[in-house]
């Protein structure tokens, strides 16, 4: 993916929960509705493998009696309460401006309810560039009556491919950013087509798959691997870009981590070495 001087278009697709925000949407919605056992419900679904990872909230909203009182307005209110990472708006602005070598189209693809994500990113990301779980609502009661589409597992891949066609982006010019196990499928897909993948969490599962991992409370941190790996920018040029937008890089540590676990080998007998 090394670049020449010709300007190209890139698609930058990002997950939402814990990628652009600090917490899962389900936690905020649970607090809003007075549902205190949301984490336990998610763990139960994950252990049963009943739904794709990331789609647990969609399943609960449709099938769990505790969530039956949720209406569209509750999803919007939950989105307003989401705590976004620092400078999400600046990240979007920088991508919209582009750089000397490239222009970018930015989309958000999440299994979180579309209403939640659109509400959280209102005025930052256009609604037409946000893709979340779509629900059908009963016209009389306002209850969630159906799940139309969930961008989780292969569903997230399908949305990504649609956006590549929409913006006429080749797979090698696709960048995907995610944080957890629900992003593994799409990262495998992007990597297999010579795109670029970035993890924003310390999860070992995703760290093995993503080409780079960036840990920062500031959303603009994901620009570093994009500029370094795709466009060959050096650290000085990257710092200059941030400074032009009012940010100074205070700490920048590059660490390679090897995760090792050992156990005693069965039937192991140490080799005896004769003394001379």
C-alpha positions as CSV (number, residue, x, y, z in Angstrom):
1,X,0.0,0.0,0.0
2,X,2.9,2.4,-0.5
3,X,2.0,5.6,-2.3
4,X,3.3,7.5,-5.2
5,X,2.6,11.3,-5.7
6,X,-0.7,10.7,-7.4
7,X,-3.7,11.5,-5.2
8,X,-6.0,8.6,-4.4
9,X,-9.2,8.1,-2.5
10,X,-9.3,6.0,0.6
11,X,-12.3,4.6,2.6
12,X,-11.8,4.9,6.4
13,X,-14.4,2.8,8.2
14,X,-14.6,2.8,12.0
15,X,-16.5,0.8,14.6
16,X,-18.3,2.9,17.3
17,X,-18.5,1.4,20.7
18,X,-15.1,1.7,22.5
19,X,-13.6,2.8,19.2
20,X,-15.0,6.3,19.0
21,X,-16.5,6.1,22.4
22,X,-15.4,4.9,25.8
23,X,-18.3,2.5,26.7
24,X,-20.7,0.1,25.0
25,X,-24.0,1.7,24.0
26,X,-25.9,-1.0,25.9
27,X,-24.5,0.2,29.2
28,X,-25.8,3.7,28.7
29,X,-29.2,2.5,27.5
30,X,-29.4,0.1,30.5
31,X,-28.7,2.9,32.9
32,X,-31.3,5.1,31.2
33,X,-34.0,2.3,31.4
34,X,-33.0,1.2,35.0
35,X,-31.7,-2.2,33.8
36,X,-28.8,-3.1,36.0
37,X,-27.9,-6.5,34.7
38,X,-27.0,-5.7,31.1
39,X,-23.4,-7.0,31.4
40,X,-24.6,-10.4,32.8
41,X,-27.2,-10.7,30.0
42,X,-24.5,-10.0,27.4
43,X,-22.1,-12.6,28.9
44,X,-24.9,-15.1,28.9
45,X,-25.6,-14.6,25.2
46,X,-21.9,-14.6,24.4
47,X,-21.5,-18.0,26.2
48,X,-24.4,-19.5,24.3
49,X,-23.2,-18.4,20.9
50,X,-26.8,-17.6,20.0
51,X,-25.9,-14.4,18.2
52,X,-22.9,-12.9,16.5
53,X,-20.5,-11.1,18.8
54,X,-21.5,-7.5,18.9
55,X,-25.2,-8.3,18.2
56,X,-26.1,-9.0,21.8
57,X,-27.8,-5.6,22.4
58,X,-29.9,-6.0,19.2
59,X,-31.1,-9.4,20.4
60,X,-31.9,-8.2,23.9
61,X,-33.9,-5.2,22.5
62,X,-36.0,-7.4,20.4
63,X,-36.5,-10.4,22.7
64,X,-35.7,-9.6,26.3
65,X,-38.8,-8.5,28.4
66,X,-36.7,-6.1,30.4
67,X,-36.1,-4.0,27.2
68,X,-39.7,-4.1,26.0
69,X,-40.3,-0.6,27.2
70,X,-37.5,0.8,24.9
71,X,-38.7,3.2,22.3
72,X,-37.0,5.1,19.5
73,X,-36.7,8.2,21.7
74,X,-34.9,6.2,24.3
75,X,-32.3,5.2,21.8
76,X,-31.8,8.8,20.8
77,X,-31.5,9.9,24.4
78,X,-29.0,7.2,25.1
79,X,-26.9,8.4,22.2
80,X,-26.8,11.9,23.7
81,X,-25.3,10.5,26.9
82,X,-22.5,8.6,25.2
83,X,-19.1,9.8,26.2
84,X,-17.1,10.1,23.0
85,X,-13.3,10.0,22.8
86,X,-11.5,13.3,22.7
87,X,-11.4,15.1,19.3
88,X,-13.7,12.8,17.3
89,X,-14.8,15.9,15.4
90,X,-11.2,16.9,14.7
91,X,-10.5,13.4,13.3
92,X,-13.4,13.7,11.0
93,X,-12.4,17.2,9.9
94,X,-8.8,16.1,9.1
95,X,-10.0,13.2,7.0
96,X,-12.5,15.5,5.2
97,X,-9.7,18.0,4.4
98,X,-7.5,15.2,3.1
99,X,-3.7,15.4,2.8
100,X,-1.4,16.1,-0.1
101,X,-1.3,12.4,-1.2
102,X,-5.0,11.4,-0.6
103,X,-8.6,12.2,0.0
104,X,-10.7,10.2,2.5
105,X,-14.3,9.1,2.9
106,X,-15.2,8.3,6.5
107,X,-18.0,6.0,7.6
108,X,-19.1,4.4,10.9
109,X,-20.2,0.8,10.9
110,X,-21.5,-0.5,14.2
111,X,-23.8,-3.2,15.6
112,X,-25.1,-0.5,18.1
113,X,-28.6,0.8,17.3
114,X,-28.4,3.3,14.5
115,X,-30.4,5.9,16.5
116,X,-27.9,5.7,19.3
117,X,-24.9,6.2,17.0
118,X,-26.5,9.0,14.9
119,X,-27.5,10.8,18.1
120,X,-24.0,10.5,19.6
121,X,-22.3,11.7,16.4
122,X,-24.9,14.4,15.4
123,X,-23.2,17.3,13.8
124,X,-19.9,15.4,13.5
125,X,-20.6,12.5,11.0
126,X,-23.4,12.9,8.4
127,X,-26.3,10.5,9.1
128,X,-25.9,8.9,5.7
129,X,-22.4,7.8,6.6
130,X,-23.5,6.0,9.8
131,X,-24.6,2.4,9.7
132,X,-26.0,0.7,12.8
133,X,-28.6,-1.9,13.7
134,X,-32.0,-1.0,12.1
135,X,-35.2,-1.8,13.9
136,X,-38.8,-1.8,12.9
137,X,-41.2,-0.2,15.4
138,X,-44.8,-1.0,16.0
139,X,-46.9,2.0,14.6
140,X,-49.3,1.8,17.5
141,X,-47.3,0.9,20.6
142,X,-43.9,2.2,19.5
143,X,-42.3,-1.1,20.6
144,X,-39.4,-2.6,18.7
145,X,-41.2,-5.1,16.4
146,X,-38.4,-6.4,14.2
147,X,-34.7,-6.3,13.6
148,X,-34.1,-5.4,9.9
149,X,-30.3,-5.5,9.8
150,X,-27.4,-6.0,12.2
151,X,-23.9,-5.0,11.1
152,X,-22.2,-7.7,13.1
153,X,-20.1,-10.6,11.9
154,X,-20.6,-11.0,8.1
155,X,-23.2,-8.2,8.3
156,X,-20.4,-5.7,9.0
157,X,-18.5,-7.0,6.0
158,X,-21.5,-6.6,3.7
159,X,-21.9,-3.0,4.8
160,X,-18.2,-2.3,4.2
161,X,-18.4,-3.7,0.7
162,X,-21.5,-1.6,-0.1
163,X,-19.5,1.5,0.9
164,X,-16.6,0.5,-1.2
165,X,-18.9,0.3,-4.2
166,X,-20.7,3.6,-3.2
167,X,-17.5,5.6,-3.0
168,X,-15.7,3.5,-5.8
169,X,-12.9,2.5,-3.5
170,X,-10.6,-0.4,-4.3
171,X,-10.2,-2.9,-1.4
172,X,-6.5,-2.0,-1.1
173,X,-7.5,1.5,-0.2
174,X,-9.8,0.5,2.6
175,X,-8.8,1.2,6.3
176,X,-10.8,-0.4,9.1
177,X,-10.6,0.6,12.7
178,X,-12.0,-1.5,15.6
179,X,-11.6,-2.5,19.2
180,X,-12.9,-6.0,19.9
181,X,-13.9,-9.5,19.0
182,X,-16.9,-8.3,17.0
183,X,-14.4,-6.7,14.6
184,X,-12.4,-9.9,13.9
185,X,-14.4,-10.9,10.9
186,X,-14.2,-7.6,9.1
187,X,-10.5,-7.3,9.9
188,X,-9.7,-10.7,8.4
189,X,-11.7,-9.6,5.3
190,X,-9.8,-6.3,5.0
191,X,-6.4,-7.9,5.5
192,X,-7.1,-10.7,3.0
193,X,-7.7,-8.0,0.3
194,X,-4.5,-6.0,1.2
195,X,-6.3,-3.2,3.0
196,X,-5.2,-1.8,6.4
197,X,-6.5,-2.6,9.8
198,X,-6.0,-0.7,13.1
199,X,-6.9,-1.9,16.6
200,X,-7.6,0.6,19.4
201,X,-7.6,-1.8,22.4
202,X,-5.3,-4.1,24.2
203,X,-7.4,-7.2,23.4
204,X,-5.1,-10.0,22.4
205,X,-7.6,-11.5,20.0
206,X,-7.8,-8.4,17.9
207,X,-4.1,-7.5,18.4
208,X,-3.1,-10.7,16.6
209,X,-5.2,-9.7,13.5
210,X,-4.8,-6.0,13.2
211,X,-1.8,-4.7,11.4
212,X,-1.3,-1.9,14.0
213,X,-2.6,-1.1,17.4
214,X,-2.9,2.4,18.7
215,X,-3.9,3.1,22.4
216,X,-5.0,6.7,23.0
217,X,-8.0,8.5,24.6
218,X,-7.8,10.9,21.6
219,X,-9.6,9.7,18.5
220,X,-7.0,11.3,16.2
221,X,-4.4,8.8,17.3
222,X,-5.6,6.4,14.6
223,X,-4.1,8.8,12.0
224,X,-0.6,7.8,13.1
225,X,-0.5,4.3,11.5
226,X,-2.5,5.6,8.5
227,X,0.2,8.3,7.8
228,X,3.2,6.1,8.7
229,X,2.3,2.8,7.0
230,X,0.3,4.0,4.0
231,X,2.0,7.3,3.1
232,X,5.5,6.8,4.7
233,X,5.3,10.0,6.8
234,X,8.0,10.3,9.4
235,X,7.3,11.3,13.0
236,X,8.3,15.0,12.4
237,X,5.7,15.4,9.7
238,X,3.0,13.7,11.7
239,X,3.7,16.0,14.7
240,X,3.5,19.0,12.4
241,X,0.1,17.9,11.2
242,X,-1.2,17.6,14.8
243,X,0.3,20.9,15.8
244,X,-1.4,22.7,12.8
245,X,-4.7,21.5,14.3
246,X,-3.9,22.6,17.9
247,X,-2.5,19.3,19.3
248,X,0.9,18.6,20.7
249,X,2.0,14.9,21.0
250,X,3.2,14.6,24.6
251,X,3.9,10.9,24.7
252,X,4.5,8.5,21.8
253,X,5.8,5.1,22.8
254,X,6.3,2.3,20.3
255,X,6.2,-1.1,22.1
256,X,6.3,-4.6,20.7
257,X,4.7,-7.0,23.2
258,X,5.0,-10.8,23.1
259,X,2.4,-12.6,25.2
260,X,3.8,-15.9,26.5
261,X,2.2,-18.6,28.6
262,X,4.0,-21.7,29.8
263,X,3.1,-25.0,31.5
264,X,5.3,-27.9,32.6
265,X,5.8,-30.4,29.8
266,X,4.3,-33.8,30.6
267,X,6.7,-36.7,31.0
268,X,9.6,-34.3,30.8
269,X,13.0,-35.6,32.0
270,X,15.9,-33.2,32.0
271,X,18.8,-34.3,29.9
272,X,21.8,-35.4,31.9
273,X,25.1,-33.9,30.8
274,X,28.2,-35.8,31.6
275,X,30.9,-33.8,33.3
276,X,34.3,-33.9,31.8
